[in-house]
Amino acid sequence: MAGLTCAAELAQRGITSTVFDKGRGPGGRMATRRIAVGNREIGFDHGAQYFTARDPAFLAMCRTWHAEGVIAPWPSVGSEAWVGVPGMNAPLRHMAGGLNVRWGSRAEAISRTGGQWQVLTDDGTHRFDRLVAAVPAEQAAVLLADAAPEIARRGAAIRSDPCWAVMALFEQRIDISADVVRDDDAPIPWAARNGAKPGRDGTESWVIQGSPTYSTEILERAPEAICPMMLAQFFDQVGIAPVEPVHCAAHRWRYARVPGVAEPLTGQDLGDMAIWNHEIGLGAAGDWLAGPRVENAFLSGRALAEMIAQDVSSRFMEPQE
């Protein structure tokens, strides 16, 4: 969300960019996993489950997305909840459609030579005037260690909470009336009937997520061990007999959520939501700088784009020798 927002905002200001993403498609922690089960393809929102909007800029963006059929309200969670349609990654896919994005391209290293940034990926070296790192804090700390040690130290100081997510498909509806099960104090604080979300296929598919404490305890377990363990915990919590799934897979989000204040940063200085070093033309954006909500990631990317645009504008206006 932060990286694509930054790129989209820059494009509106006439500044072109290239986005490198190691994922096979749009999403990041808003990803939708599609799994072939028999002759069906089932989608699971195995990361962020929904998002809310309170900041005026993000509210306006959500209204636009809604009008374009990219998102829909999800009343099962509350009056302010939105989900992507037909998957959580829909708004990101929508934004990426107008940008130069290189999927499946991992930035292995960066360096600065002759006033330009060099980005080393598996398909070669790419050169740019300015560089943005829109990755989790722990990854930013590694990527920027040599190029921007001060930013890297800020990233290294963050400790994101992990989350194991289980994606389970059942042949028939299980005996749970609600489409969302929440218990913030339990090992499984969140479970949702994914197939019942707006724009989904109606299958009895569930996403079950572990708490930070529980996920940390089982963090290094093999994925095949996670499914039976977390399903047993889930059925015990809801108080029904265990049901064998038709299909089950687990995904580990090592950097799932940044601890911190979850309120939007409306009215704050741009520098409170993102980092920009105009001397070397390098910046960072992401929820680790602005807060753990999807909305905060959007605001961070937008703030960084504004700082870059101001920097570009001021350089054009500098008197020539």
C-alpha positions as CSV (number, residue, x, y, z in Angstrom):
1,M,0.0,0.0,0.0
2,A,2.7,2.5,0.9
3,G,4.9,1.9,-2.1
4,L,2.1,1.9,-4.7
5,T,0.5,4.9,-3.1
6,C,3.7,6.8,-3.3
7,A,4.2,5.8,-7.0
8,A,0.6,6.7,-7.9
9,E,0.9,10.1,-6.2
10,L,4.1,10.8,-8.0
11,A,2.6,9.9,-11.3
12,Q,-0.2,12.4,-10.8
13,R,2.6,15.0,-10.4
14,G,4.3,13.9,-13.6
15,I,7.1,12.1,-11.9
16,T,7.7,8.6,-13.4
17,S,8.9,5.7,-11.3
18,T,9.6,1.9,-11.4
19,V,8.3,-0.3,-8.6
20,F,10.1,-3.5,-7.8
21,D,8.1,-6.1,-5.9
22,K,9.4,-9.6,-5.0
23,G,5.8,-10.9,-4.9
24,R,4.2,-12.5,-7.9
25,G,1.4,-10.0,-7.8
26,P,0.0,-7.0,-5.9
27,G,-0.9,-7.3,-2.2
28,G,2.0,-7.5,0.2
29,R,0.3,-8.0,3.5
30,M,-3.0,-7.3,1.7
31,A,-2.5,-10.3,-0.5
32,T,-5.1,-12.8,-1.7
33,R,-3.8,-16.4,-2.0
34,R,-5.5,-18.4,-4.8
35,I,-5.4,-22.1,-4.4
36,A,-6.5,-24.8,-6.8
37,V,-8.7,-27.4,-5.1
38,G,-9.9,-30.0,-7.6
39,N,-11.4,-28.1,-10.5
40,R,-12.0,-24.9,-8.4
41,E,-9.8,-22.0,-7.6
42,I,-10.4,-20.7,-4.1
43,G,-9.3,-17.2,-2.9
44,F,-8.2,-16.6,0.6
45,D,-7.5,-13.1,2.1
46,H,-4.8,-14.5,4.4
47,G,-3.2,-11.1,5.4
48,A,-5.1,-8.0,6.3
49,Q,-8.8,-8.9,6.7
50,Y,-10.4,-5.4,6.2
51,F,-9.6,-1.8,6.6
52,T,-11.2,1.4,7.8
53,A,-11.0,5.0,6.7
54,R,-11.1,8.2,8.8
55,D,-8.5,10.5,7.3
56,P,-10.2,12.8,4.6
57,A,-7.7,11.9,1.9
58,F,-8.1,8.1,2.5
59,L,-11.9,8.5,2.8
60,A,-11.9,10.2,-0.6
61,M,-9.8,7.4,-2.1
62,C,-12.2,4.8,-0.6
63,R,-15.2,6.6,-2.1
64,T,-13.5,6.5,-5.5
65,W,-12.6,2.8,-5.2
66,H,-16.1,2.0,-4.1
67,A,-17.6,3.8,-7.1
68,E,-15.3,1.9,-9.4
69,G,-16.3,-1.5,-7.8
70,V,-12.8,-2.1,-6.3
71,I,-13.9,-2.3,-2.7
72,A,-17.2,-2.9,-0.8
73,P,-18.4,-2.5,2.8
74,W,-18.3,-5.5,5.0
75,P,-21.1,-5.1,7.6
76,S,-20.2,-8.3,9.5
77,V,-17.3,-6.4,11.0
78,G,-18.9,-3.0,11.4
79,S,-20.2,0.1,9.6
80,E,-16.7,1.4,8.8
81,A,-15.1,-1.8,7.4
82,W,-14.1,-2.2,3.8
83,V,-12.7,-5.1,1.8
84,G,-11.3,-5.4,-1.7
85,V,-13.5,-7.0,-4.3
86,P,-13.1,-9.8,-5.3
87,G,-10.0,-10.0,-3.0
88,M,-8.3,-7.8,-0.5
89,N,-5.6,-7.0,-3.1
90,A,-8.1,-5.4,-5.5
91,P,-7.3,-1.8,-4.7
92,L,-3.6,-2.5,-5.0
93,R,-4.1,-4.2,-8.3
94,H,-6.2,-1.2,-9.4
95,M,-3.4,1.2,-8.5
96,A,-0.7,-0.9,-10.1
97,G,-2.5,-1.0,-13.4
98,G,-1.4,2.4,-14.4
99,L,2.2,2.1,-13.1
100,N,5.5,0.5,-14.2
101,V,5.6,-2.4,-11.7
102,R,8.1,-5.3,-12.0
103,W,6.6,-8.3,-10.2
104,G,8.8,-11.1,-9.0
105,S,11.7,-8.8,-8.9
106,R,13.6,-8.6,-5.6
107,A,15.9,-5.8,-4.7
108,E,19.0,-7.6,-3.5
109,A,21.2,-4.5,-2.9
110,I,21.5,-0.8,-3.5
111,S,24.4,1.5,-4.0
112,R,25.1,5.1,-5.0
113,T,27.5,6.0,-7.9
114,G,27.9,9.2,-9.8
115,G,24.9,10.8,-8.2
116,Q,22.6,8.0,-9.1
117,W,21.1,5.0,-7.2
118,Q,21.8,1.5,-8.5
119,V,19.3,-1.2,-7.6
120,L,20.6,-4.8,-8.1
121,T,17.9,-7.3,-8.9
122,D,18.0,-10.9,-10.2
123,D,17.7,-9.5,-13.8
124,G,20.4,-6.9,-13.7
125,T,21.2,-3.4,-12.3
126,H,18.8,-0.5,-12.7
127,R,19.7,3.2,-12.2
128,F,17.6,6.0,-10.8
129,D,17.8,9.6,-9.6
130,R,15.9,8.9,-6.4
131,L,15.0,5.8,-4.4
132,V,12.2,4.8,-2.0
133,A,12.2,1.8,0.3
134,A,8.6,0.8,1.1
135,V,9.2,-2.5,2.9
136,P,8.8,-3.7,6.5
137,A,11.1,-2.1,9.0
138,E,13.3,-5.2,9.5
139,Q,13.8,-5.5,5.8
140,A,14.5,-1.8,5.4
141,A,17.2,-2.1,8.1
142,V,19.1,-4.6,6.0
143,L,18.5,-3.0,2.6
144,L,19.6,0.5,3.7
145,A,22.4,-0.5,6.2
146,D,25.2,0.9,4.0
147,A,23.4,3.5,2.0
148,A,21.4,5.2,4.7
149,P,22.6,4.0,8.2
150,E,20.4,6.5,10.1
151,I,17.2,5.2,8.4
152,A,18.4,1.6,8.8
153,R,18.9,2.1,12.6
154,R,15.3,3.4,12.9
155,G,14.1,0.3,11.1
156,A,16.3,-2.0,13.2
157,A,14.7,-0.6,16.4
158,I,11.2,-1.9,15.3
159,R,10.0,-5.3,16.3
160,S,7.0,-6.3,14.2
161,D,4.6,-8.9,15.6
162,P,4.4,-12.2,13.6
163,C,1.2,-14.0,12.6
164,W,0.5,-17.5,11.4
165,A,-2.5,-17.7,9.1
166,V,-4.4,-20.9,8.3
167,M,-6.5,-21.1,5.1
168,A,-9.1,-23.9,5.4
169,L,-11.8,-25.1,2.9
170,F,-14.6,-27.3,4.2
171,E,-17.1,-29.3,2.1
172,Q,-20.1,-28.1,4.0
173,R,-20.9,-25.2,6.3
174,I,-19.5,-25.7,9.7
175,D,-21.7,-25.1,12.8
176,I,-20.7,-21.5,13.4
177,S,-23.5,-18.9,12.8
178,A,-21.4,-15.8,12.6
179,D,-19.1,-15.0,9.7
180,V,-16.5,-13.5,12.0
181,V,-15.2,-14.9,15.3
182,R,-13.2,-12.5,17.5
183,D,-11.6,-13.0,20.9
184,D,-8.6,-10.6,21.4
185,D,-7.4,-12.5,24.5
186,A,-7.4,-15.9,22.9
187,P,-4.6,-17.7,21.0
188,I,-6.9,-17.4,17.9
189,P,-8.1,-13.8,18.1
190,W,-9.5,-13.7,14.6
191,A,-11.3,-16.2,12.3
192,A,-13.5,-15.3,9.3
193,R,-15.7,-17.1,6.8
194,N,-13.8,-15.8,3.8
195,G,-16.3,-17.0,1.2
196,A,-19.0,-14.9,2.8
197,K,-17.2,-11.6,2.2
198,P,-18.7,-9.3,-0.4
199,G,-17.9,-10.4,-4.0
200,R,-16.7,-13.8,-2.9
201,D,-17.8,-17.2,-4.2
202,G,-19.8,-18.4,-1.1
203,T,-17.6,-21.4,-0.4
204,E,-17.1,-22.5,3.2
205,S,-13.6,-21.2,3.3
206,W,-12.1,-19.8,6.5
207,V,-9.0,-17.7,7.4
208,I,-7.8,-18.3,10.9
209,Q,-5.1,-16.1,12.4
210,G,-3.0,-16.6,15.5
211,S,-2.2,-13.9,18.1
212,P,1.3,-12.4,18.3
213,T,2.0,-14.4,21.4
214,Y,0.7,-17.7,20.0
215,S,2.4,-17.1,16.6
216,T,5.7,-16.4,18.3
217,E,5.5,-19.6,20.3
218,I,5.0,-21.7,17.1
219,L,6.9,-19.4,14.8
220,E,9.5,-21.9,13.5
221,R,7.2,-24.8,13.2
222,A,6.7,-26.4,9.7
223,P,3.6,-25.2,7.8
224,E,2.3,-28.7,7.7
225,A,2.3,-28.9,11.5
226,I,0.6,-25.5,11.8
227,C,-2.8,-26.5,10.2
228,P,-3.8,-29.3,12.5
229,M,-2.5,-27.4,15.6
230,M,-4.4,-24.1,14.8
231,L,-7.5,-25.9,13.6
232,A,-7.7,-27.8,16.9
233,Q,-7.2,-24.6,18.8
234,F,-9.9,-22.8,16.8
235,F,-12.6,-25.6,17.2
236,D,-11.8,-25.8,20.9
237,Q,-12.3,-22.0,21.3
238,V,-15.6,-22.0,19.5
239,G,-16.8,-25.1,21.3
240,I,-17.7,-27.4,18.4
241,A,-16.5,-30.8,17.3
242,P,-13.5,-30.6,14.9
243,V,-14.3,-30.9,11.2
244,E,-11.8,-32.2,8.7
245,P,-11.1,-29.7,5.9
246,V,-11.0,-30.5,2.2
247,H,-7.9,-28.4,1.9
248,C,-5.7,-26.6,4.4
249,A,-2.6,-24.4,4.1
250,A,-0.6,-22.2,6.4
251,H,1.3,-19.0,5.8
252,R,3.7,-17.3,8.2
253,W,3.7,-13.5,8.3
254,R,7.0,-12.9,10.0
255,Y,6.4,-9.1,10.0
256,A,2.7,-8.9,10.3
257,R,1.9,-5.9,12.3
258,V,3.8,-3.0,13.8
259,P,3.0,-2.3,17.4
260,G,2.0,1.3,18.0
261,V,-0.8,3.9,17.9
262,A,-3.4,2.8,15.4
263,E,-4.9,6.3,14.8
264,P,-4.5,8.1,11.5
265,L,-2.0,10.9,11.6
266,T,-4.2,13.6,10.2
267,G,-2.7,17.1,10.7
268,Q,0.8,15.8,11.5
269,D,3.8,17.0,9.6
270,L,4.9,15.0,6.6
271,G,8.1,14.1,8.3
272,D,6.2,12.3,11.0
273,M,4.8,9.8,8.5
274,A,7.7,9.1,6.2
275,I,11.4,9.8,5.8
276,W,13.1,11.7,3.0
277,N,16.8,12.7,2.7
278,H,16.9,15.3,0.0
279,E,20.7,15.4,0.0
280,I,21.0,11.8,-1.3
281,G,17.6,11.4,-2.8
282,L,16.5,8.5,-0.6
283,G,13.4,7.9,1.4
284,A,11.3,5.3,3.3
285,A,7.6,4.8,3.7
286,G,5.4,2.2,5.4
287,D,3.2,1.4,8.3
288,W,6.3,1.2,10.6
289,L,6.6,4.9,10.3
290,A,3.0,6.0,10.5
291,G,1.0,3.3,12.4
292,P,-0.3,-0.2,11.9
293,R,-3.5,0.4,9.9
294,V,-3.8,0.1,6.1
295,E,-4.8,3.7,6.2
296,N,-1.5,4.6,7.9
297,A,0.5,2.9,5.1
298,F,-1.5,4.9,2.5
299,L,-0.8,8.2,4.4
300,S,2.9,7.4,4.7
301,G,3.2,6.7,1.0
302,R,1.3,9.9,0.2
303,A,3.4,12.0,2.5
304,L,6.6,10.7,1.0
305,A,5.4,11.5,-2.5
306,E,4.6,15.0,-1.4
307,M,8.1,15.4,0.0
308,I,9.7,14.1,-3.2
309,A,7.6,16.4,-5.3
310,Q,8.5,19.4,-3.2
311,D,12.2,18.4,-3.6
312,V,12.0,18.0,-7.4
313,S,10.1,21.3,-7.7
314,S,12.7,23.2,-5.6
315,R,15.5,21.9,-7.6
316,F,13.9,23.1,-10.8
317,M,13.5,26.5,-9.3
318,E,17.2,26.8,-8.1
319,P,19.0,29.6,-9.9
320,Q,21.4,28.4,-12.6
321,E,25.1,29.3,-12.6
